[in-house]
Amino acid sequence: MMRDNGILISFAGRLSQNLIEEYGAAVKSYLETEERPQNEVYHIFSIFIEQTQNIKNYCSTKENSRFCDTIAHSSIVTIGKTDSGHFICSGNVVEQADLEALTVQIDALIAMDKPALKQLYKEKLRGSNSTDSAGLGLIDIARKTREPLAYSISELDANLSFFTLRAIV
């Protein structure tokens, strides 16, 4: 069923730095055996790493939350292929209180063209004061995509939602 839906690789569960490194090595090895262009392998690999790091970092900020275990065990990252390219899709449980800041960041990136994303990335690297609070990682993901980032939110209850981010290379 996964193959029929274009999914090549899927990882789910609690993420640690060691697991991210192991998964990253497996992803890179798999992509290289598929004889893909090196630029494409780099983009897919770097987006995969950035998405897993973002999830791990979010989980770390929720260590004192009553929802910590639910959030930590909800992580999933998939890599697949569609007619328009390869996708890297990540998802995890997010507290409702954190959704607005996250979606505002991503909506701002979706609205930008490639030159504006490049400029914002350079500003962030120089540490200039930008009114956009998106992190370098999200900006870098947006710069590497063929299509604008896409996300979805599925409300689980009054406190939690499942957030999914999709990037197409």
Secondary structure, 3 states (H helix, E strand, C coil): CCHHHCEEEEEECCCCHHHHHHHHHHHHHHHHHCCCCHHHHHHHHHHHHHHHHHHHHHHHHCCCCCCHHHHHCCCEEEEEEECCEEEEEEEEEEEHHHHHHHHHHHHHHHCCCHHHHHHHHHHHHHCCCCCCCCCHHHHHHHHHCCCCCEEEEEECCCCEEEEEEEEEC
